Amino acid sequence: MRIALLGAESTGKTALAEALAGHFNAAGRTAAAVPEVLREWCVQHGREPRPQEQLAIAREQERRADAASARAQVVIADTTALMVAIYAAMLYEDDPLYRFALESQRRYDATLVMGLDLPWVADGLHRQGPQVREDVDGCLRAELARAAVPYPVIYGDGTQRLDSALAALDAPAKTKTASPRGDAAWVWSCEKCSDPECEHKLFSRMLRPR
């Protein structure tokens, strides 16, 4: 299983990737979390990449996910090439980075989008500010919809966020629909609604003790 965690900056992707890996390893399934190459690159070079450097970063992100798939039963990618393309603002269908990002995204078994409910935290280098998160979130959802990649939105803090993600990953057995590729894919009813309040209600109901 290949799981992609996508979302704007400071939305808990790294913490959730580690929590999911820990959960699956504890359950007896070998799991590996793949860290974000873009952040690693920025730390190493002390700057953000130039446009001509973005495709190599995206390819390295997916190469590491492929390498992890060879040794683990569950791979959790702390972002994918699609986020590299979105941050690079190269969202044109004829752009090599955009084409590579969408082709790579379709190879994941599940795509989870992080909600914007967590507080923004500066890291001193890569993050641009809380005002950017809504634009990135909107762009991400638009690109996933255009590519017909289904996704749930994950909310909650700490263990609640982990529980939300696990509930979402369990959803394919309950709700399926045909994807453009012809195989079984899954959607949430709220996927057709961009109202965050509606998404919050969905996950609140799912996590409420029975």
Z-matrix of the N, CA and C atoms (Angstrom, degrees):
N
C 1 1.469
C 2 1.519 1 109.51
N 3 1.323 2 115.98 1 131.26
C 4 1.470 3 122.21 2 176.69
C 5 1.530 4 107.86 3 -113.68
N 6 1.325 5 115.54 4 120.56
C 7 1.458 6 121.99 5 -177.34
C 8 1.518 7 109.02 6 -114.84
N 9 1.331 8 117.41 7 127.22
C 10 1.462 9 122.53 8 178.42
C 11 1.525 10 109.22 9 -104.91
N 12 1.321 11 115.91 10 128.39
C 13 1.465 12 121.43 11 174.14
C 14 1.525 13 107.71 12 -105.98
N 15 1.321 14 116.14 13 115.44
C 16 1.461 15 121.28 14 -177.33
C 17 1.519 16 109.65 15 -120.12
N 18 1.324 17 115.99 16 156.34
C 19 1.454 18 119.79 17 177.93
C 20 1.508 19 111.54 18 158.99
N 21 1.318 20 115.26 19 167.43
C 22 1.455 21 121.58 20 178.85
C 23 1.529 22 109.69 21 -67.31
N 24 1.311 23 115.52 22 174.96
C 25 1.463 24 120.12 23 -178.71
C 26 1.521 25 111.23 24 -65.75
N 27 1.326 26 115.24 25 148.53
C 28 1.464 27 122.82 26 176.51
C 29 1.529 28 112.07 27 58.65
N 30 1.326 29 115.77 28 45.80
C 31 1.469 30 120.14 29 177.26
C 32 1.525 31 111.97 30 -119.29
N 33 1.320 32 117.86 31 16.10
C 34 1.459 33 120.89 32 171.66
C 35 1.507 34 116.57 33 85.65
N 36 1.336 35 118.92 34 19.39
C 37 1.465 36 120.41 35 -178.58
C 38 1.526 37 111.77 36 -63.57
N 39 1.326 38 116.89 37 -47.10
C 40 1.460 39 120.62 38 -176.31
C 41 1.519 40 111.80 39 -64.40
N 42 1.330 41 116.53 40 -46.62
C 43 1.465 42 119.96 41 179.84
C 44 1.523 43 111.08 42 -62.31
N 45 1.343 44 117.32 43 -40.01
C 46 1.454 45 120.49 44 -179.85
C 47 1.531 46 111.13 45 -69.64
N 48 1.329 47 117.35 46 -38.13
C 49 1.465 48 120.32 47 178.16
C 50 1.526 49 110.29 48 -60.23
N 51 1.320 50 116.91 49 -43.97
C 52 1.464 51 120.71 50 179.28
C 53 1.526 52 111.13 51 -67.58
N 54 1.338 53 116.60 52 -39.07
C 55 1.466 54 120.18 53 179.45
C 56 1.524 55 111.10 54 -65.94
N 57 1.324 56 117.10 55 -41.71
C 58 1.464 57 120.34 56 178.83
C 59 1.525 58 110.93 57 -65.61
N 60 1.331 59 116.73 58 -42.18
C 61 1.466 60 119.64 59 178.27
C 62 1.527 61 110.08 60 -60.85
N 63 1.329 62 116.63 61 -43.36
C 64 1.454 63 120.18 62 178.07
C 65 1.514 64 112.43 63 -62.49
N 66 1.320 65 116.20 64 -40.55
C 67 1.468 66 120.79 65 179.54
C 68 1.520 67 110.98 66 -62.39
N 69 1.328 68 117.34 67 -49.57
C 70 1.459 69 119.89 68 -176.96
C 71 1.522 70 111.45 69 -68.80
N 72 1.329 71 118.49 70 -37.52
C 73 1.459 72 120.71 71 177.19
C 74 1.521 73 110.70 72 -63.47
N 75 1.338 74 116.69 73 -41.09
C 76 1.465 75 120.52 74 179.11
C 77 1.525 76 111.15 75 -65.79
N 78 1.347 77 115.94 76 -27.83
C 79 1.466 78 120.66 77 -179.96
C 80 1.525 79 112.24 78 -84.96
N 81 1.333 80 117.14 79 1.25
C 82 1.453 81 120.36 80 176.90
C 83 1.511 82 115.44 81 93.63
N 84 1.341 83 117.38 82 9.03
C 85 1.463 84 121.15 83 177.11
C 86 1.526 85 108.19 84 -108.72
N 87 1.307 86 117.46 85 124.38
C 88 1.457 87 121.13 86 -179.77
C 89 1.521 88 109.96 87 -63.27
N 90 1.322 89 116.80 88 121.99
C 91 1.464 90 121.35 89 -176.57
C 92 1.522 91 110.18 90 -129.64
N 93 1.330 92 115.79 91 149.07
C 94 1.463 93 121.87 92 178.58
C 95 1.520 94 109.54 93 -138.35
N 96 1.330 95 115.96 94 132.25
C 97 1.463 96 121.31 95 174.45
C 98 1.523 97 108.46 96 -95.19
N 99 1.323 98 117.12 97 130.20
C 100 1.466 99 122.60 98 -179.53
C 101 1.522 100 108.01 99 -101.47
N 102 1.336 101 118.95 100 114.73
C 103 1.473 102 120.98 101 -176.49
C 104 1.525 103 112.86 102 -70.95
N 105 1.325 104 115.27 103 166.91
C 106 1.468 105 122.43 104 -178.02
C 107 1.518 106 110.92 105 -76.37
N 108 1.319 107 116.97 106 118.14
C 109 1.460 108 122.12 107 -179.03
C 110 1.531 109 111.09 108 -70.79
N 111 1.339 110 117.78 109 -35.75
C 112 1.460 111 120.80 110 -178.42
C 113 1.528 112 110.75 111 -59.89
N 114 1.314 113 117.44 112 -44.54
C 115 1.466 114 120.54 113 178.75
C 116 1.522 115 110.61 114 -63.88
N 117 1.315 116 115.71 115 -43.66
C 118 1.460 117 121.11 116 178.48
C 119 1.531 118 110.58 117 -58.39
N 120 1.327 119 115.67 118 -42.32
C 121 1.465 120 120.93 119 -179.69
C 122 1.527 121 110.36 120 -64.18
N 123 1.323 122 116.94 121 -43.79
C 124 1.466 123 121.03 122 -179.13
C 125 1.521 124 111.30 123 -63.36
N 126 1.320 125 117.24 124 -39.88
C 127 1.465 126 120.97 125 178.31
C 128 1.521 127 110.31 126 -65.22
N 129 1.321 128 115.92 127 -42.63
C 130 1.456 129 120.57 128 -177.76
C 131 1.523 130 112.22 129 -66.28
N 132 1.346 131 117.01 130 -39.27
C 133 1.457 132 120.85 131 -174.68
C 134 1.528 133 113.29 132 -98.82
N 135 1.317 134 117.24 133 -12.53
C 136 1.457 135 120.54 134 178.86
C 137 1.512 136 114.07 135 71.23
N 138 1.330 137 117.22 136 23.33
C 139 1.472 138 121.71 137 179.72
C 140 1.514 139 108.70 138 -161.82
N 141 1.338 140 115.77 139 171.28
C 142 1.457 141 120.15 140 173.32
C 143 1.529 142 109.50 141 -84.92
N 144 1.319 143 118.58 142 149.86
C 145 1.465 144 121.02 143 -177.22
C 146 1.527 145 112.93 144 -69.37
N 147 1.320 146 114.84 145 150.78
C 148 1.463 147 121.00 146 174.71
C 149 1.529 148 109.10 147 -80.28
N 150 1.339 149 117.46 148 161.72
C 151 1.467 150 119.78 149 -177.26
C 152 1.526 151 114.14 150 -51.65
N 153 1.322 152 116.93 151 -41.02
C 154 1.465 153 119.66 152 -177.44
C 155 1.525 154 113.31 153 -73.06
N 156 1.323 155 116.93 154 -8.27
C 157 1.458 156 120.82 155 179.93
C 158 1.539 157 112.71 156 -98.41
N 159 1.316 158 117.11 157 -8.12
C 160 1.450 159 120.87 158 -172.24
C 161 1.528 160 113.73 159 -70.63
N 162 1.326 161 117.81 160 -40.13
C 163 1.463 162 119.89 161 -176.01
C 164 1.521 163 111.03 162 -63.46
N 165 1.318 164 117.55 163 -39.54
C 166 1.464 165 120.56 164 179.16
C 167 1.526 166 110.81 165 -63.18
N 168 1.324 167 116.80 166 -37.78
C 169 1.461 168 120.94 167 177.99
C 170 1.524 169 109.98 168 -66.06
N 171 1.319 170 116.93 169 -43.40
C 172 1.465 171 121.19 170 178.98
C 173 1.532 172 110.77 171 -62.50
N 174 1.310 173 116.79 172 -42.70
C 175 1.467 174 120.21 173 179.51
C 176 1.530 175 110.99 174 -64.96
N 177 1.320 176 117.21 175 -38.61
C 178 1.458 177 120.28 176 178.79
C 179 1.526 178 110.98 177 -66.50
N 180 1.337 179 116.73 178 -37.33
C 181 1.467 180 120.28 179 177.23
C 182 1.527 181 110.45 180 -58.48
N 183 1.327 182 116.90 181 -46.76
C 184 1.457 183 120.37 182 -178.39
C 185 1.528 184 111.95 183 -74.75
N 186 1.344 185 117.51 184 -31.00
C 187 1.464 186 119.88 185 176.81
C 188 1.525 187 110.23 186 -61.74
N 189 1.337 188 116.40 187 -40.60
C 190 1.458 189 120.03 188 179.83
C 191 1.521 190 111.37 189 -68.58
N 192 1.322 191 116.79 190 -35.80
C 193 1.468 192 119.71 191 176.15
C 194 1.524 193 110.44 192 -64.86
N 195 1.336 194 116.40 193 -41.01
C 196 1.469 195 120.04 194 177.69
C 197 1.518 196 110.76 195 -63.83
N 198 1.343 197 117.25 196 -41.98
C 199 1.459 198 120.80 197 179.49
C 200 1.526 199 110.96 198 -63.50
N 201 1.337 200 116.30 199 -39.17
C 202 1.461 201 120.04 200 178.54
C 203 1.525 202 110.80 201 -65.90
N 204 1.329 203 116.63 202 -34.68
C 205 1.473 204 120.79 203 -179.69
C 206 1.524 205 111.71 204 -64.47
N 207 1.334 206 116.51 205 -25.48
C 208 1.462 207 120.07 206 -179.10
C 209 1.527 208 112.32 207 -75.38
N 210 1.342 209 116.98 208 -17.70
C 211 1.460 210 119.27 209 -176.23
C 212 1.532 211 113.65 210 -121.52
N 213 1.313 212 118.18 211 -7.53
C 214 1.458 213 120.75 212 -176.25
C 215 1.521 214 110.95 213 -130.25
N 216 1.323 215 116.11 214 149.08
C 217 1.463 216 121.04 215 177.33
C 218 1.525 217 112.00 216 -77.19
N 219 1.325 218 115.92 217 -31.07
C 220 1.459 219 121.63 218 179.37
C 221 1.520 220 108.50 219 -127.02
N 222 1.327 221 116.72 220 127.25
C 223 1.465 222 122.62 221 178.47
C 224 1.521 223 108.21 222 -116.49
N 225 1.316 224 116.15 223 125.80
C 226 1.464 225 121.23 224 178.05
C 227 1.525 226 107.86 225 -113.80
N 228 1.324 227 116.99 226 111.40
C 229 1.460 228 122.13 227 -177.31
C 230 1.521 229 110.28 228 -91.47
N 231 1.338 230 115.93 229 116.61
C 232 1.462 231 122.11 230 176.13
C 233 1.523 232 107.77 231 -78.29
N 234 1.307 233 115.31 232 73.79
C 235 1.464 234 129.93 233 -176.70
C 236 1.530 235 110.01 234 91.79
N 237 1.329 236 115.45 235 165.14
C 238 1.463 237 122.25 236 -177.74
C 239 1.530 238 109.48 237 -136.64
N 240 1.328 239 114.79 238 -176.82
C 241 1.458 240 120.01 239 179.03
C 242 1.525 241 112.31 240 -59.79
N 243 1.328 242 117.31 241 -26.52
C 244 1.457 243 119.95 242 -179.14
C 245 1.524 244 111.43 243 -63.25
N 246 1.328 245 118.08 244 -39.24
C 247 1.458 246 120.16 245 178.20
C 248 1.526 247 110.94 246 -67.35
N 249 1.324 248 116.86 247 -33.87
C 250 1.471 249 119.93 248 175.70
C 251 1.519 250 109.46 249 -61.59
N 252 1.337 251 116.67 250 -43.93
C 253 1.462 252 120.85 251 -179.73
C 254 1.521 253 111.33 252 -65.37
N 255 1.320 254 117.24 253 -39.69
C 256 1.462 255 120.23 254 -179.18
C 257 1.518 256 110.82 255 -66.62
N 258 1.329 257 116.94 256 -44.62
C 259 1.463 258 119.35 257 178.22
C 260 1.528 259 111.65 258 -66.44
N 261 1.332 260 116.31 259 -27.97
C 262 1.460 261 119.83 260 178.08
C 263 1.524 262 111.75 261 -80.28
N 264 1.341 263 116.71 262 -7.86
C 265 1.467 264 122.50 263 -179.80
C 266 1.525 265 111.10 264 58.56
N 267 1.331 266 117.12 265 33.28
C 268 1.464 267 121.70 266 178.09
C 269 1.518 268 108.31 267 -107.12
N 270 1.310 269 116.91 268 73.35
C 271 1.456 270 121.32 269 -174.43
C 272 1.518 271 111.25 270 -107.77
N 273 1.310 272 116.13 271 53.77
C 274 1.453 273 122.05 272 178.37
C 275 1.525 274 108.29 273 -117.38
N 276 1.301 275 116.16 274 133.34
C 277 1.454 276 120.19 275 -173.21
C 278 1.523 277 112.72 276 -61.42
N 279 1.329 278 118.41 277 -24.32
C 280 1.456 279 119.77 278 -179.31
C 281 1.525 280 112.03 279 -92.47
N 282 1.326 281 117.80 280 4.84
C 283 1.454 282 120.56 281 179.50
C 284 1.531 283 109.17 282 -85.84
N 285 1.348 284 118.44 283 133.28
C 286 1.469 285 120.49 284 -177.93
C 287 1.526 286 112.98 285 -58.44
N 288 1.322 287 117.27 286 -38.48
C 289 1.463 288 119.85 287 179.68
C 290 1.520 289 111.11 288 -64.69
N 291 1.317 290 117.05 289 -44.04
C 292 1.465 291 120.73 290 -179.17
C 293 1.528 292 110.52 291 -64.73
N 294 1.328 293 117.27 292 -45.20
C 295 1.471 294 120.43 293 179.92
C 296 1.523 295 110.56 294 -61.71
N 297 1.323 296 116.80 295 -44.72
C 298 1.462 297 120.74 296 179.63
C 299 1.520 298 110.59 297 -62.52
N 300 1.322 299 117.33 298 -41.75
C 301 1.463 300 121.55 299 -178.20
C 302 1.520 301 111.57 300 -63.14
N 303 1.333 302 117.18 301 -44.30
C 304 1.470 303 119.78 302 -179.08
C 305 1.525 304 111.51 303 -70.64
N 306 1.316 305 117.57 304 -39.35
C 307 1.468 306 120.40 305 177.27
C 308 1.528 307 110.18 306 -61.65
N 309 1.321 308 116.40 307 -41.41
C 310 1.461 309 120.86 308 -179.44
C 311 1.523 310 111.32 309 -68.19
N 312 1.337 311 117.23 310 -39.25
C 313 1.461 312 120.50 311 -176.89
C 314 1.524 313 111.47 312 -63.32
N 315 1.305 314 116.84 313 -34.17
C 316 1.468 315 120.43 314 -178.87
C 317 1.524 316 112.45 315 -69.75
N 318 1.322 317 117.68 316 -10.58
C 319 1.454 318 121.05 317 179.99
C 320 1.530 319 112.07 318 -85.23
N 321 1.328 320 117.04 319 -8.53
C 322 1.460 321 119.96 320 179.52
C 323 1.518 322 110.37 321 -84.72
N 324 1.332 323 115.36 322 142.61
C 325 1.457 324 120.22 323 179.94
C 326 1.519 325 111.88 324 -76.76
N 327 1.314 326 117.09 325 -28.02
C 328 1.465 327 121.59 326 180.00
C 329 1.525 328 109.01 327 -146.39
N 330 1.325 329 115.91 328 137.21
C 331 1.458 330 122.47 329 176.09
C 332 1.521 331 107.95 330 -120.18
N 333 1.321 332 116.67 331 119.09
C 334 1.463 333 122.36 332 179.03
C 335 1.522 334 109.07 333 -111.25
N 336 1.318 335 116.63 334 127.53
C 337 1.465 336 122.28 335 179.10
C 338 1.526 337 108.94 336 -101.14
N 339 1.321 338 115.97 337 130.80
C 340 1.458 339 120.51 338 -178.87
C 341 1.527 340 111.34 339 -80.22
N 342 1.340 341 116.25 340 133.32
C 343 1.454 342 120.96 341 175.79
C 344 1.523 343 111.24 342 -72.81
N 345 1.325 344 116.11 343 167.83
C 346 1.465 345 121.80 344 -176.95
C 347 1.526 346 112.23 345 -98.15
N 348 1.320 347 116.75 346 26.24
C 349 1.459 348 119.25 347 -175.55
C 350 1.526 349 114.25 348 -83.62
N 351 1.332 350 119.07 349 -13.84
C 352 1.459 351 121.26 350 179.35
C 353 1.534 352 110.30 351 -83.36
N 354 1.327 353 118.69 352 147.62
C 355 1.470 354 121.03 353 178.58
C 356 1.524 355 111.18 354 -67.53
N 357 1.321 356 115.65 355 143.96
C 358 1.463 357 120.44 356 177.88
C 359 1.519 358 109.88 357 -74.25
N 360 1.338 359 116.79 358 136.57
C 361 1.466 360 122.06 359 -179.64
C 362 1.518 361 108.57 360 -128.47
N 363 1.327 362 117.69 361 126.78
C 364 1.466 363 122.33 362 179.14
C 365 1.515 364 110.23 363 -72.03
N 366 1.343 365 117.01 364 145.10
C 367 1.459 366 119.83 365 176.63
C 368 1.525 367 111.87 366 -117.75
N 369 1.322 368 117.21 367 4.07
C 370 1.450 369 120.68 368 174.58
C 371 1.511 370 116.04 369 83.81
N 372 1.331 371 118.53 370 -1.53
C 373 1.461 372 118.71 371 -178.37
C 374 1.517 373 113.39 372 -145.02
N 375 1.348 374 116.09 373 -65.70
C 376 1.462 375 119.58 374 -166.31
C 377 1.516 376 113.59 375 -88.76
N 378 1.316 377 118.65 376 -33.29
C 379 1.455 378 120.48 377 -172.65
C 380 1.520 379 112.12 378 -75.74
N 381 1.335 380 114.89 379 139.56
C 382 1.462 381 120.74 380 -172.21
C 383 1.519 382 113.94 381 -96.17
N 384 1.311 383 118.85 382 -20.74
C 385 1.457 384 120.30 383 179.30
C 386 1.508 385 111.27 384 135.80
N 387 1.346 386 117.11 385 155.45
C 388 1.470 387 120.49 386 -176.82
C 389 1.517 388 113.06 387 -63.56
N 390 1.324 389 118.14 388 -25.52
C 391 1.462 390 120.68 389 -177.49
C 392 1.528 391 111.83 390 -68.72
N 393 1.334 392 117.25 391 -17.63
C 394 1.461 393 121.00 392 -177.52
C 395 1.529 394 111.69 393 -85.07
N 396 1.315 395 116.51 394 -20.89
C 397 1.466 396 119.39 395 -171.36
C 398 1.522 397 112.95 396 -61.98
N 399 1.322 398 117.91 397 -42.32
C 400 1.469 399 119.39 398 -178.20
C 401 1.519 400 111.82 399 -64.22
N 402 1.342 401 117.19 400 -39.33
C 403 1.460 402 120.26 401 178.47
C 404 1.528 403 110.76 402 -64.45
N 405 1.332 404 116.82 403 -44.12
C 406 1.460 405 120.74 404 179.62
C 407 1.528 406 110.33 405 -64.58
N 408 1.333 407 116.66 406 -42.32
C 409 1.459 408 121.30 407 179.12
C 410 1.526 409 110.88 408 -60.96
N 411 1.316 410 117.17 409 -44.89
C 412 1.461 411 120.85 410 179.21
C 413 1.509 412 112.19 411 -64.28
N 414 1.326 413 116.37 412 -41.41
C 415 1.464 414 120.95 413 179.27
C 416 1.529 415 110.59 414 -65.15
N 417 1.323 416 116.41 415 -42.58
C 418 1.463 417 120.89 416 179.58
C 419 1.523 418 111.01 417 -60.84
N 420 1.318 419 116.95 418 -48.66
C 421 1.466 420 120.02 419 -179.24
C 422 1.529 421 111.26 420 -62.34
N 423 1.324 422 116.42 421 -38.44
C 424 1.459 423 120.00 422 179.87
C 425 1.523 424 111.10 423 -64.54
N 426 1.329 425 116.38 424 -42.09
C 427 1.466 426 119.58 425 -178.77
C 428 1.527 427 111.23 426 -69.77
N 429 1.322 428 117.92 427 -39.04
C 430 1.467 429 119.89 428 177.35
C 431 1.527 430 110.72 429 -64.52
N 432 1.329 431 116.61 430 -40.30
C 433 1.463 432 120.07 431 178.64
C 434 1.521 433 110.69 432 -65.52
N 435 1.331 434 116.43 433 -42.39
C 436 1.465 435 119.80 434 -179.44
C 437 1.523 436 111.35 435 -64.48
N 438 1.341 437 116.08 436 -32.58
C 439 1.464 438 120.43 437 -179.84
C 440 1.524 439 112.08 438 -88.69
N 441 1.348 440 117.12 439 1.32
C 442 1.465 441 122.67 440 -179.40
C 443 1.522 442 111.72 441 58.76
N 444 1.334 443 116.44 442 39.13
C 445 1.467 444 121.86 443 175.42
C 446 1.530 445 107.58 444 -98.82
N 447 1.324 446 118.99 445 112.21
C 448 1.472 447 120.95 446 -178.11
C 449 1.526 448 111.02 447 -72.01
N 450 1.321 449 116.27 448 152.85
C 451 1.467 450 120.82 449 -179.15
C 452 1.526 451 110.01 450 -160.59
N 453 1.345 452 117.05 451 147.77
C 454 1.461 453 120.87 452 165.09
C 455 1.521 454 108.31 453 -100.69
N 456 1.326 455 117.20 454 163.30
C 457 1.466 456 122.05 455 176.12
C 458 1.527 457 107.36 456 -106.23
N 459 1.331 458 116.10 457 131.73
C 460 1.458 459 122.19 458 -173.40
C 461 1.527 460 110.13 459 -103.04
N 462 1.322 461 115.75 460 126.49
C 463 1.462 462 121.92 461 179.15
C 464 1.527 463 109.96 462 -122.40
N 465 1.330 464 115.18 463 170.72
C 466 1.460 465 121.34 464 176.53
C 467 1.513 466 111.70 465 108.20
N 468 1.326 467 115.60 466 163.61
C 469 1.460 468 122.03 467 -178.66
C 470 1.522 469 109.30 468 -116.85
N 471 1.329 470 117.04 469 140.05
C 472 1.453 471 121.16 470 175.75
C 473 1.511 472 112.85 471 62.18
N 474 1.333 473 115.72 472 -126.76
C 475 1.467 474 120.11 473 -177.05
C 476 1.523 475 111.79 474 -65.46
N 477 1.330 476 117.23 475 -27.05
C 478 1.464 477 119.16 476 178.23
C 479 1.522 478 110.57 477 -65.71
N 480 1.333 479 116.93 478 -38.07
C 481 1.471 480 120.02 479 178.34
C 482 1.527 481 110.09 480 -66.58
N 483 1.325 482 116.62 481 -40.16
C 484 1.461 483 120.19 482 176.48
C 485 1.524 484 110.28 483 -62.86
N 486 1.327 485 117.32 484 -44.98
C 487 1.467 486 120.57 485 178.75
C 488 1.531 487 111.01 486 -61.20
N 489 1.333 488 116.85 487 -39.30
C 490 1.466 489 120.49 488 178.21
C 491 1.521 490 110.87 489 -62.35
N 492 1.347 491 115.85 490 -43.44
C 493 1.460 492 120.08 491 -179.68
C 494 1.526 493 110.95 492 -65.17
N 495 1.326 494 117.05 493 -43.54
C 496 1.460 495 120.12 494 -179.69
C 497 1.527 496 111.03 495 -65.09
N 498 1.336 497 117.05 496 -38.20
C 499 1.460 498 120.35 497 176.68
C 500 1.518 499 110.76 498 -63.77
N 501 1.333 500 116.29 499 -39.11
C 502 1.461 501 120.13 500 179.17
C 503 1.520 502 111.22 501 -67.27
N 504 1.329 503 117.00 502 -39.31
C 505 1.462 504 120.56 503 179.62
C 506 1.526 505 111.49 504 -68.61
N 507 1.321 506 116.81 505 -24.58
C 508 1.462 507 121.69 506 178.71
C 509 1.526 508 111.63 507 -81.65
N 510 1.327 509 115.86 508 -13.96
C 511 1.462 510 120.57 509 -173.98
C 512 1.516 511 114.94 510 -65.18
N 513 1.345 512 121.39 511 -31.23
C 514 1.471 513 119.02 512 -177.63
C 515 1.512 514 114.14 513 -54.94
N 516 1.326 515 116.36 514 -31.71
C 517 1.466 516 118.16 515 -179.74
C 518 1.518 517 111.97 516 -71.27
N 519 1.336 518 116.31 517 -13.83
C 520 1.455 519 120.14 518 -175.21
C 521 1.529 520 112.91 519 -108.77
N 522 1.329 521 116.74 520 -33.13
C 523 1.457 522 120.36 521 -175.60
C 524 1.522 523 109.76 522 -137.09
N 525 1.332 524 117.06 523 112.08
C 526 1.460 525 120.29 524 -178.33
C 527 1.515 526 110.10 525 -127.35
N 528 1.311 527 114.62 526 157.37
C 529 1.463 528 120.68 527 174.74
C 530 1.512 529 108.05 528 -150.00
N 531 1.314 530 117.64 529 159.22
C 532 1.460 531 120.65 530 -179.95
C 533 1.514 532 109.97 531 -75.54
N 534 1.323 533 116.01 532 133.88
C 535 1.459 534 120.52 533 178.60
C 536 1.523 535 109.54 534 -94.52
N 537 1.347 536 118.14 535 166.31
C 538 1.465 537 120.21 536 178.79
C 539 1.522 538 112.51 537 -60.70
N 540 1.366 539 117.51 538 -20.19
C 541 1.460 540 119.70 539 -179.33
C 542 1.526 541 111.28 540 -84.56
N 543 1.345 542 116.43 541 -7.83
C 544 1.443 543 119.28 542 177.80
C 545 1.508 544 114.98 543 93.88
N 546 1.355 545 118.18 544 -7.04
C 547 1.452 546 119.88 545 178.71
C 548 1.517 547 109.56 546 -96.44
N 549 1.315 548 117.33 547 -178.75
C 550 1.460 549 121.32 548 -178.41
C 551 1.515 550 109.93 549 -80.82
N 552 1.293 551 117.03 550 125.83
C 553 1.455 552 122.10 551 176.38
C 554 1.511 553 107.33 552 -128.15
N 555 1.355 554 116.98 553 175.74
C 556 1.448 555 117.45 554 -175.70
C 557 1.511 556 110.50 555 -139.11
N 558 1.328 557 114.40 556 152.14
C 559 1.456 558 120.67 557 -178.97
C 560 1.526 559 108.60 558 -140.40
N 561 1.314 560 114.93 559 159.41
C 562 1.453 561 121.50 560 170.65
C 563 1.523 562 107.62 561 -102.00
N 564 1.318 563 115.90 562 150.95
C 565 1.454 564 118.76 563 177.60
C 566 1.517 565 110.16 564 -60.39
N 567 1.363 566 117.82 565 -32.28
C 568 1.459 567 121.19 566 -178.53
C 569 1.522 568 112.16 567 -75.42
N 570 1.326 569 118.12 568 -7.35
C 571 1.454 570 119.31 569 179.81
C 572 1.530 571 110.82 570 -61.66
N 573 1.343 572 116.87 571 -26.01
C 574 1.450 573 120.45 572 -179.18
C 575 1.530 574 111.59 573 -86.56
N 576 1.340 575 115.68 574 1.70
C 577 1.461 576 120.66 575 -177.39
C 578 1.519 577 109.34 576 -125.53
N 579 1.329 578 118.27 577 126.95
C 580 1.457 579 121.44 578 -178.00
C 581 1.525 580 112.41 579 -93.52
N 582 1.326 581 117.26 580 10.40
C 583 1.457 582 121.57 581 -178.84
C 584 1.528 583 109.51 582 -78.70
N 585 1.359 584 120.07 583 110.60
C 586 1.454 585 121.46 584 -179.40
C 587 1.517 586 112.57 585 -58.59
N 588 1.333 587 117.24 586 -32.38
C 589 1.450 588 120.37 587 179.10
C 590 1.528 589 110.10 588 -60.42
N 591 1.315 590 115.59 589 -39.27
C 592 1.458 591 120.25 590 178.84
C 593 1.524 592 110.15 591 -64.58
N 594 1.323 593 117.79 592 -42.61
C 595 1.457 594 121.79 593 179.23
C 596 1.522 595 110.80 594 -63.84
N 597 1.325 596 116.29 595 -41.92
C 598 1.460 597 120.04 596 177.63
C 599 1.521 598 110.92 597 -57.75
N 600 1.335 599 116.64 598 -43.47
C 601 1.463 600 120.48 599 -178.86
C 602 1.517 601 110.89 600 -63.73
N 603 1.332 602 116.50 601 -38.62
C 604 1.457 603 120.76 602 179.88
C 605 1.518 604 110.65 603 -58.82
N 606 1.329 605 116.80 604 -52.81
C 607 1.450 606 119.64 605 -175.76
C 608 1.521 607 111.61 606 -73.40
N 609 1.311 608 118.20 607 -28.76
C 610 1.462 609 120.51 608 175.13
C 611 1.523 610 110.40 609 -62.44
N 612 1.321 611 116.46 610 -41.77
C 613 1.462 612 120.48 611 179.45
C 614 1.515 613 110.96 612 -66.44
N 615 1.348 614 116.65 613 -39.11
C 616 1.448 615 121.00 614 -177.70
C 617 1.520 616 111.53 615 -66.59
N 618 1.347 617 117.49 616 -36.13
C 619 1.443 618 121.43 617 -175.03
C 620 1.513 619 113.43 618 -91.85
N 621 1.339 620 117.51 619 -4.71
C 622 1.461 621 120.76 620 -178.07
C 623 1.538 622 109.25 621 -69.56
N 624 1.332 623 117.13 622 131.66
C 625 1.475 624 120.07 623 179.54
C 626 1.522 625 110.86 624 -56.35
N 627 1.301 626 115.49 625 139.62
C 628 1.472 627 120.51 626 -179.51
C 629 1.545 628 110.03 627 -99.24
